[in-house]
Amino acid sequence: MPSDAIQCKPLEVAVGDRGIERAIKHLKRKVATEGILRELKMRRHYMKPSIKRRKKQAEAARRRRKRARMDAAPRT
């Protein structure tokens, strides 16, 4: 087992009176907000540190552009 493994609490979704479909929808929402699928996709293939750094910078620039666009948009 690698020493840099992250210990996290498991995701739990209670299946109540509303049914399994509702619980699955809730689980998918939790997985998306936790960023688990994004992390799995990133770890699927090895990425060189230089490429990882470039991707990180590009992602930050994209977020900045989006934030600037949201701030510049007229509020209705």
Order of alpha helices (4+ residues) and beta strands (2+ residues): alpha-alpha-alpha
